[in-house]
Amino acid sequence: MIDTDATDPDVKPLWEAVASRLANGADPTSIRVVKAELSRTGRALITGWLVQNEPASRRRRQLAIVDGKTVIPLPRVLEALGLVAEDLPAVVPQLAGPFPDLAGERLRAARLRNDLWNHAEIVLSDAPRLLARLRAAGVKDDKADDLRSLINALARARALLPLARPVPLARLALACAGNPHFFDLTEDCHGAKLVLLAVELLDAPQPDTPAAARATLARVGVFADRLSQTVLTLNVDAVGDGPVDRALRLARVDRRPLHLTLYDLTCSPPTLAAGQPWLVVENQSVVDEALIRHTTEPIVCTAGSLSAVDHVVLALANDAGIPIRYAGDLDESGHAIAESVRSRYGGQIVHMDEQTARAAEAAGPLANQPPTVPVLDGPSRVRLRGPRPQPIDPNTNAHTDHDGYVVFQEHSVVLDRLVGTDPTDPLRLPLPAPRPYRSPDAQK
């Protein structure tokens, strides 16, 4: 029989504190003290219980409060209520409500993790680096099923690879995981683990570029992104006899842009003409403007960060001895791409220096019409993010802080430097003086 005072709502925090200790695996007999946030009434009730067995002449002591919580000697409380520690597992749910067996859940989760890693070591026994990568990533209890699915998918891939004849990555993913995007080579999918599996099967070095990762998969019969990834070219010449060589020459004669796929560059790599330097740019709008301005210089566009197809075409150019001149947006990502082109392919970084940034600023506003709307200041209205861009070459690329705004390649000053000036450019900077405002009444 539970003392009715024990069910008082003002002492419920006491039993909730005890429930928490029990839920986390504490032996009831080991709980000597608990701390709980009690109301004044709750402290008075518990103090009353504690003095019941004390001589009347003994001075009544107040319960200590530490960091806002009352310190309660649990064995004395139980004695006053006619209970013993062994009663707590049965009594506490009545006083505080049901509580989870957290300790038991942790034990079960630990057993599941051990079972999971034992399973992984069996099905991926010849992929120790892959296993180490999976272990290093760890597993949350609520993600154990997802990890098991990944391990099983990799095990199925291990049983199939190398393939007797190549298949697209999406087909292998469907056959191994039931989802054609499971092994996509993106951050939120598991393609990197499949690449590591291929590395182990081939005893090959770890790929350090997207192109190398796809080449590694190709060696075990898996083709990734061969058709979806393209690189845009303009005025690029080739001297070989293959289909891509012929396509490049025809496009150059016709003065038209040509998209080359990863399939083109890996299955029929062209023999590139080593005459003119290439201008490699970050944004397709530069190529479009080059078409409008009738530029004859060879131009290649990476369309942002370097993908596998970009690495392949730059490597082909480097192998052919073609000088590479790279230009990108003057921001953190632009400088990162530029550094990759410089360090990997010997590219010369152009028009990404302080002089270009200051010239863009000096060109003034981007728009000053109509006079009834605010002037749009340049070089852009997009603020720089991340740390201040660092110089790539101390002699040619000083800090490009330019007052905290990005200088994009689409800026008139940058385009003039990249693909030549055009007196007919309707957005050319600096702008002419704004027309004076005339009210509608004055125009009548």
C-alpha positions as CSV (number, residue, x, y, z in Angstrom):
1,M,0.0,0.0,0.0
2,I,1.5,3.3,-1.1
3,D,1.3,6.3,1.3
4,T,-1.2,8.8,-0.1
5,D,1.3,11.6,0.5
6,A,3.7,9.9,-1.9
7,T,1.2,10.4,-4.7
8,D,1.0,14.1,-4.2
9,P,1.8,16.0,-7.4
10,D,4.3,18.2,-5.5
11,V,6.6,15.3,-4.8
12,K,6.3,13.7,-8.3
13,P,9.7,15.2,-9.4
14,L,11.3,13.0,-6.7
15,W,9.9,9.9,-8.3
16,E,10.7,11.1,-11.8
17,A,14.3,11.5,-10.7
18,V,14.3,8.0,-9.3
19,A,12.7,6.7,-12.5
20,S,15.5,8.3,-14.5
21,R,18.1,6.5,-12.5
22,L,16.3,3.2,-12.8
23,A,15.8,3.7,-16.6
24,N,19.6,4.2,-17.0
25,G,20.3,0.9,-15.3
26,A,21.0,1.8,-11.7
27,D,20.6,-0.9,-9.1
28,P,17.7,0.2,-6.8
29,T,19.9,-0.5,-3.7
30,S,22.7,1.7,-5.0
31,I,20.6,4.9,-5.2
32,R,21.6,6.8,-2.1
33,V,20.8,10.4,-3.1
34,V,18.6,11.9,-5.8
35,K,18.2,15.5,-6.9
36,A,14.9,17.0,-8.0
37,E,13.4,20.4,-8.7
38,L,10.8,20.7,-6.0
39,S,8.2,23.3,-5.0
40,R,8.2,24.6,-1.5
41,T,5.2,22.3,-0.7
42,G,7.1,19.3,-2.1
43,R,10.2,20.0,0.1
44,A,7.9,20.5,3.1
45,L,6.2,17.1,2.5
46,I,9.5,15.3,2.1
47,T,11.0,17.0,5.2
48,G,7.9,15.9,7.1
49,W,8.5,12.3,6.1
50,L,12.1,12.5,7.2
51,V,11.4,13.7,10.7
52,Q,8.8,11.1,11.5
53,N,11.5,8.6,12.8
54,E,13.6,11.3,14.5
55,P,13.3,12.2,18.3
56,A,11.1,15.2,18.9
57,S,14.0,16.9,20.7
58,R,16.2,16.7,17.6
59,R,16.4,20.0,15.6
60,R,14.6,19.8,12.3
61,R,17.0,20.1,9.4
62,Q,16.2,21.6,6.0
63,L,17.0,19.7,2.8
64,A,20.0,21.1,0.9
65,I,19.5,22.8,-2.4
66,V,22.3,22.6,-5.0
67,D,22.0,24.4,-8.4
68,G,18.3,24.8,-7.9
69,K,17.7,21.1,-7.1
70,T,16.8,19.6,-3.8
71,V,19.1,16.9,-2.5
72,I,17.0,14.0,-1.1
73,P,18.4,11.0,0.9
74,L,16.4,8.3,-0.8
75,P,16.9,5.4,1.8
76,R,15.5,7.6,4.6
77,V,12.5,8.6,2.4
78,L,11.8,4.9,1.7
79,E,12.1,4.0,5.4
80,A,9.6,6.8,6.3
81,L,7.1,5.5,3.7
82,G,7.5,1.8,4.8
83,L,9.3,0.8,1.6
84,V,12.6,-0.8,0.7
85,A,14.8,-0.3,-2.3
86,E,13.7,-3.5,-3.9
87,D,10.1,-2.1,-4.1
88,L,11.2,0.8,-6.4
89,P,10.9,-1.0,-9.8
90,A,7.2,-1.8,-9.0
91,V,6.3,1.4,-7.1
92,V,8.0,4.1,-9.2
93,P,5.8,3.5,-12.3
94,Q,2.7,4.1,-10.2
95,L,4.1,7.4,-8.8
96,A,5.9,8.8,-11.9
97,G,4.4,6.9,-14.8
98,P,6.0,4.2,-17.0
99,F,9.7,4.8,-17.8
100,P,11.7,3.2,-20.6
101,D,14.4,0.6,-20.0
102,L,17.2,2.8,-21.5
103,A,19.9,0.6,-20.2
104,G,18.3,-2.4,-21.8
105,E,17.9,-0.5,-25.0
106,R,21.5,0.4,-25.0
107,L,22.5,-3.2,-24.4
108,R,20.3,-4.4,-27.2
109,A,21.7,-1.7,-29.5
110,A,25.3,-2.6,-28.6
111,R,24.5,-6.3,-29.4
112,L,22.9,-5.2,-32.8
113,R,26.0,-3.2,-33.6
114,N,28.3,-6.1,-32.8
115,D,26.1,-8.4,-34.9
116,L,26.2,-5.8,-37.7
117,W,30.0,-5.5,-37.8
118,N,30.4,-9.3,-37.5
119,H,28.1,-9.6,-40.6
120,A,30.1,-6.9,-42.4
121,E,33.4,-8.7,-41.7
122,I,32.0,-11.9,-43.2
123,V,30.4,-10.4,-46.4
124,L,33.2,-7.9,-47.0
125,S,36.1,-9.9,-45.7
126,D,38.5,-8.9,-48.6
127,A,37.8,-5.2,-48.3
128,P,39.5,-4.1,-45.1
129,R,39.9,-0.5,-46.1
130,L,36.2,-0.2,-46.9
131,L,35.3,-1.9,-43.6
132,A,37.6,0.6,-41.8
133,R,35.8,3.5,-43.5
134,L,32.4,2.2,-42.5
135,R,33.5,1.7,-38.9
136,A,35.1,5.1,-38.8
137,A,31.8,6.7,-39.8
138,G,30.1,4.9,-36.9
139,V,26.4,4.1,-36.6
140,K,23.6,5.7,-34.7
141,D,21.1,3.3,-33.2
142,D,18.3,4.7,-35.4
143,K,20.5,4.2,-38.5
144,A,21.5,0.6,-38.0
145,D,19.1,-0.7,-40.5
146,D,20.3,1.8,-43.1
147,L,23.9,0.7,-42.5
148,R,22.9,-3.0,-42.8
149,S,21.3,-2.2,-46.2
150,L,24.5,-0.4,-47.3
151,I,26.6,-3.4,-46.2
152,N,24.3,-5.8,-48.0
153,A,24.3,-3.7,-51.2
154,L,28.1,-3.6,-51.2
155,A,28.3,-7.3,-50.6
156,R,26.1,-7.9,-53.6
157,A,28.3,-5.7,-55.7
158,R,31.3,-7.5,-54.4
159,A,29.8,-10.8,-55.6
160,L,29.2,-9.4,-59.1
161,L,32.4,-7.4,-59.7
162,P,34.3,-7.4,-61.9
163,L,31.5,-7.7,-64.5
164,A,31.8,-9.8,-67.6
165,R,30.7,-6.8,-69.7
166,P,30.2,-3.2,-68.6
167,V,26.8,-1.9,-67.3
168,P,25.7,1.7,-66.3
169,L,26.1,2.5,-62.7
170,A,22.3,2.9,-62.2
171,R,21.8,-0.7,-63.4
172,L,24.3,-2.1,-60.9
173,A,22.7,0.0,-58.1
174,L,19.3,-1.3,-58.9
175,A,20.6,-4.9,-58.9
176,C,22.4,-4.5,-55.6
177,A,20.2,-2.1,-53.6
178,G,16.8,-1.9,-55.4
179,N,17.4,1.8,-56.1
180,P,19.1,3.0,-59.3
181,H,20.4,6.1,-57.5
182,F,21.8,4.3,-54.5
183,F,25.4,4.4,-55.7
184,D,25.2,7.9,-57.3
185,L,28.5,9.7,-57.1
186,T,27.1,12.5,-54.9
187,E,27.6,13.4,-51.3
188,D,24.2,12.2,-50.2
189,C,24.5,8.7,-51.9
190,H,27.0,5.8,-51.5
191,G,29.0,6.0,-54.7
192,A,32.2,6.7,-52.8
193,K,31.9,3.4,-51.0
194,L,31.5,1.6,-54.2
195,V,34.6,3.3,-55.6
196,L,36.5,2.2,-52.5
197,L,35.3,-1.4,-53.1
198,A,36.6,-1.2,-56.6
199,V,39.9,0.2,-55.4
200,E,40.3,-2.8,-53.1
201,L,39.4,-5.3,-55.8
202,L,41.9,-3.8,-58.2
203,D,44.6,-3.1,-55.5
204,A,44.7,0.4,-57.1
205,P,45.5,3.8,-55.6
206,Q,42.7,5.9,-54.2
207,P,41.3,8.2,-56.9
208,D,41.9,11.9,-56.2
209,T,39.6,13.4,-58.9
210,P,36.1,12.6,-60.1
211,A,37.5,11.5,-63.4
212,A,39.8,9.0,-61.6
213,A,36.9,7.7,-59.6
214,R,34.9,7.0,-62.7
215,A,37.9,5.4,-64.4
216,T,38.3,3.1,-61.4
217,L,34.7,2.0,-61.7
218,A,35.1,1.5,-65.4
219,R,37.9,-1.0,-64.8
220,V,35.5,-3.3,-62.9
221,G,32.8,-2.9,-65.6
222,V,30.7,0.0,-64.2
223,F,30.2,3.1,-66.3
224,A,29.2,6.3,-64.4
225,D,27.8,9.6,-65.9
226,R,29.3,9.0,-69.3
227,L,26.4,10.7,-71.1
228,S,25.0,13.1,-68.5
229,Q,28.3,15.0,-67.9
230,T,29.4,17.3,-70.7
231,V,32.0,20.0,-71.3
232,L,31.3,22.9,-73.6
233,T,33.9,23.8,-76.2
234,L,34.2,26.5,-78.9
235,N,36.9,26.8,-81.6
236,V,38.8,23.8,-80.3
237,D,40.8,22.0,-83.0
238,A,41.8,18.4,-83.3
239,V,44.1,16.6,-85.7
240,G,43.2,12.9,-85.2
241,D,41.0,10.6,-87.3
242,G,38.5,9.6,-84.6
243,P,34.8,10.6,-84.4
244,V,35.4,13.2,-81.8
245,D,38.3,14.7,-83.8
246,R,36.0,15.0,-86.8
247,A,33.2,16.6,-84.7
248,L,35.6,19.2,-83.2
249,R,37.0,20.1,-86.6
250,L,33.5,20.5,-88.1
251,A,32.3,22.6,-85.2
252,R,35.4,24.8,-85.5
253,V,34.8,25.4,-89.2
254,D,31.1,26.1,-88.6
255,R,32.0,28.4,-85.6
256,R,29.5,26.6,-83.4
257,P,29.8,25.3,-79.8
258,L,30.1,21.6,-79.2
259,H,29.2,19.6,-76.0
260,L,31.5,16.6,-75.5
261,T,30.4,13.9,-73.1
262,L,32.5,11.8,-70.8
263,Y,31.8,8.9,-73.2
264,D,33.3,10.9,-76.1
265,L,36.5,11.7,-74.3
266,T,37.1,8.3,-72.7
267,C,35.9,6.0,-75.6
268,S,37.2,8.1,-78.5
269,P,39.7,10.6,-77.0
270,P,40.6,13.2,-79.6
271,T,44.2,14.1,-80.6
272,L,44.1,17.8,-79.8
273,A,45.8,20.4,-81.9
274,A,48.6,22.0,-79.9
275,G,48.6,25.4,-81.6
276,Q,46.6,28.1,-79.8
277,P,46.3,28.3,-76.0
278,W,42.9,27.4,-74.5
279,L,40.9,29.9,-72.5
280,V,39.1,27.8,-69.8
281,V,36.2,29.6,-68.1
282,E,33.8,28.9,-65.3
283,N,30.5,30.1,-66.8
284,Q,28.7,29.2,-70.0
285,S,27.5,32.8,-70.5
286,V,31.1,33.7,-71.4
287,V,31.0,31.2,-74.3
288,D,27.7,32.6,-75.4
289,E,29.2,36.1,-75.3
290,A,32.2,34.8,-77.3
291,L,29.8,33.6,-80.0
292,I,28.1,37.0,-80.1
293,R,31.4,38.8,-80.3
294,H,32.7,36.3,-83.0
295,T,35.7,35.3,-80.9
296,T,38.1,32.9,-82.6
297,E,40.1,31.8,-79.6
298,P,39.6,28.2,-78.4
299,I,37.4,28.3,-75.3
300,V,36.4,25.5,-72.9
301,C,33.8,25.9,-70.2
302,T,33.7,23.8,-67.0
303,A,30.2,25.1,-65.9
304,G,31.2,25.6,-62.3
305,S,33.2,23.2,-60.2
306,L,35.4,20.6,-61.9
307,S,33.5,17.4,-62.7
308,A,34.9,14.2,-64.1
309,V,34.5,15.3,-67.7
310,D,36.3,18.6,-67.0
311,H,39.3,16.7,-65.5
312,V,39.5,14.4,-68.5
313,V,39.5,17.2,-71.1
314,L,42.0,19.3,-69.1
315,A,44.2,16.2,-68.8
316,L,44.0,15.7,-72.6
317,A,45.0,19.3,-73.2
318,N,47.9,19.1,-70.7
319,D,49.1,15.9,-72.3
320,A,49.0,17.5,-75.7
321,G,51.1,20.4,-74.5
322,I,48.3,23.0,-74.9
323,P,48.8,26.1,-72.7
324,I,45.8,26.6,-70.5
325,R,44.6,30.0,-69.3
326,Y,41.9,29.8,-66.6
327,A,39.5,32.5,-65.5
328,G,36.6,32.2,-63.1
329,D,34.4,34.3,-60.8
330,L,36.4,36.3,-58.2
331,D,35.0,34.5,-55.1
332,E,36.0,31.7,-52.8
333,S,34.8,28.8,-55.1
334,G,36.3,30.5,-58.2
335,H,39.7,30.7,-56.6
336,A,39.4,27.1,-55.4
337,I,38.7,25.9,-59.0
338,A,41.5,28.1,-60.3
339,E,44.0,26.6,-57.9
340,S,43.0,23.1,-58.9
341,V,43.6,24.0,-62.6
342,R,46.9,25.6,-61.8
343,S,48.2,22.8,-59.6
344,R,47.0,19.8,-61.6
345,Y,47.2,21.0,-65.2
346,G,49.7,23.8,-65.1
347,G,47.1,26.4,-65.9
348,Q,47.9,30.1,-65.9
349,I,45.3,32.1,-63.9
350,V,44.2,35.2,-65.8
351,H,41.9,38.1,-64.9
352,M,41.3,37.0,-61.4
353,D,43.7,39.5,-59.8
354,E,43.3,42.7,-57.8
355,Q,43.7,44.8,-60.9
356,T,40.6,43.2,-62.5
357,A,38.6,43.5,-59.3
358,R,39.4,47.2,-59.0
359,A,38.7,47.9,-62.6
360,A,35.2,46.3,-62.2
361,E,34.6,48.5,-59.2
362,A,35.8,51.6,-61.0
363,A,33.4,50.9,-63.9
364,G,30.7,52.2,-61.7
365,P,27.0,51.1,-61.3
366,L,25.5,48.3,-63.3
367,A,22.4,50.3,-64.0
368,N,21.3,54.0,-63.6
369,Q,18.0,53.9,-65.5
370,P,15.2,54.7,-65.2
371,P,15.8,57.8,-63.0
372,T,12.8,56.9,-60.8
373,V,14.5,53.8,-59.4
374,P,17.6,53.5,-57.3
375,V,21.0,53.2,-59.0
376,L,22.3,49.5,-59.0
377,D,25.8,49.7,-57.7
378,G,28.5,47.4,-59.0
379,P,30.4,45.1,-59.3
380,S,27.5,43.0,-58.1
381,R,25.0,42.8,-55.2
382,V,26.2,39.3,-54.2
383,R,28.3,39.4,-51.0
384,L,31.4,37.3,-50.7
385,R,31.0,34.3,-48.4
386,G,33.5,32.5,-46.4
387,P,37.1,33.6,-45.8
388,R,38.7,36.3,-47.8
389,P,40.1,34.8,-51.1
390,Q,43.8,34.1,-50.9
391,P,46.2,34.9,-53.7
392,I,47.0,32.0,-56.1
393,D,50.2,33.6,-57.5
394,P,51.7,36.3,-55.3
395,N,53.0,38.1,-58.5
396,T,49.7,38.2,-60.4
397,N,46.9,37.4,-58.0
398,A,46.7,39.7,-55.0
399,H,43.8,39.6,-52.5
400,T,40.5,40.3,-54.3
401,D,38.4,41.6,-51.5
402,H,36.7,44.3,-53.7
403,D,34.6,45.7,-50.9
404,G,32.9,42.4,-50.0
405,Y,31.1,41.9,-53.3
406,V,31.7,39.2,-55.9
407,V,33.1,40.1,-59.3
408,F,31.4,37.7,-61.7
409,Q,32.7,36.8,-65.2
410,E,29.5,38.3,-66.6
411,H,30.7,41.8,-65.6
412,S,31.3,43.9,-68.7
413,V,34.9,44.7,-67.6
414,V,35.8,41.0,-67.2
415,L,34.1,40.0,-70.5
416,D,36.0,42.6,-72.4
417,R,39.3,41.2,-71.0
418,L,38.3,37.6,-71.7
419,V,36.7,37.7,-75.2
420,G,37.5,41.2,-76.5
421,T,35.6,44.4,-76.4
422,D,32.4,45.1,-78.3
423,P,31.4,48.7,-79.0
424,T,27.8,47.5,-79.6
425,D,27.4,45.8,-76.2
426,P,24.2,47.3,-74.7
427,L,25.4,46.6,-71.2
428,R,28.9,47.9,-71.6
429,L,30.4,49.8,-68.7
430,P,30.9,52.5,-67.6
431,L,27.4,53.6,-68.3
432,P,26.7,56.9,-70.0
433,A,25.3,59.7,-67.8
434,P,21.7,59.1,-66.8
435,R,19.0,60.9,-68.7
436,P,17.3,63.6,-66.6
437,Y,14.0,62.7,-65.2
438,R,11.0,64.3,-66.8
439,S,7.6,64.0,-65.1
440,P,4.7,62.7,-67.1
441,D,3.2,66.2,-67.1
442,A,6.3,67.7,-68.6
443,Q,6.3,65.1,-71.4
444,K,2.8,66.2,-72.6
